[in-house]
Structure formats: C-alpha cells, structure tokens
Amino acid sequence: MSTHGLTLREHITVITTPDGAVLLNQRTGRYWQLNATAALVLRTLEEGGMPEQAAAELAARHPAAADRARDDVEALLRTLREADALTTR
C-alpha cells in the first residue's frame, strides 16, 4: 500500500452509528453505510494514519482475519476512490 495522506473530500459528511458509520455525499445525495471494520479504517486515515497502520490495527483487533486486513483496507480505498470521495492532504 503506497497511498499517503488520505482524507475525505469536503462535501463528504461522516456520521458515526452504533454499527459503524454512514458517509453522505452532500453534492449528490449518495450515501454509503460502513460496517465497524470500514469505520475503523476510515477513522485511522482521518486521524492522519496511513493505510498500512489501518491494516495493522485491523489485524490486531481481529487476529483470526489478520491475513485479510490489507485486502480489506485496499477494497475500501478502491471503493472510496471510485466514488471520488477521497483526496490527499
């Protein structure tokens, strides 16, 4: 993973929920529901963490799925990029 300094675009709002988070694109009205795992990744990135750090955090919290952590982070980043929801700092 080589992506650095990612954050959500200004028009993307994050609302934390008991089960994760919801992202709302204020320009289009499109929204995404994130599970707790995806919300953890997003929170790590928003706090200045790198994708590698998000994957390490996932692996630490879910050791049984540690081998999938990097792929899960990349899948979320790919989805957010395709939706043009991410920008660099």
N, C-alpha and C positions, 0 to 999 in steps of 0.2 A: 504494500500500500504506500503510495508516494504522494498522496494529496496532503497539502498543508494549509492551515489556517482557514478552515471552512466555517461558514455561518449561514443562517437562513437569510434570504433577501428581506428587505424592509417591509414588504407587503405580505409576508407570511407571518401569521399570528400563531402562537403556541398556547394551547390551553391544556393544563395538566388535568388528568382524570384519575380516578382510583385504579384503573387498569392500564394506564399508560399516558397517552396524550392524543390530542387532536390538533392537526395543522390546518389552518384556513388560509387560502389564497384570497386576500381581500379584493383583488382585481377581478378575479374570475368567478369567485364563489365556490371553487372546487375545494374539497377538503379530504384529508387522509386521517384515518384512525391508526394510531401506533400502539402496538402492544407494549408491555413493560420493558421488554428487551430493546426494542427500537427506541423507546423513550430514553432509556439509559444511554444508548449510543448518541442520540441527539444532544442530550444534556452534557455529555462529555465533550462533544465538539463545540457546543455553545459556550462552554466554560474555558475554551482555548485548548482543549486536548486534541491530540492527533488521532487519526483512525486506528493506529497501532495501539494507542492507550485504551481506546474504546474496546477493541478486541481483547486486550489483556484483562480489562475489567469484567467483560462478559465471561471469559474463561474462568476467572477467579470466583465469580458468583455462581456459575453453572459448570462445575468441573466435568460432569458427565457429557456435556456438549462442547467441551473446550476445542475439539478438533474442527468444529463448525463456526467458531466465533469470527474468524477473519472473513469467511464467506458471507456470514450474516451481515457484517458491517459493510462489506462491499456491495451486497444486494441492496441495502438501504440507501447507500450513497448513490448507486446507479439509478434507483427509482426517483430520488430527490433531484438528481441532475436532469433526468429525462423530463421531469415536471418543471424544470428551470426554477427550482425552489432554493438552490444553493448559490452562494457567491464566496469569493475568497475575502479574507480580512485585508 
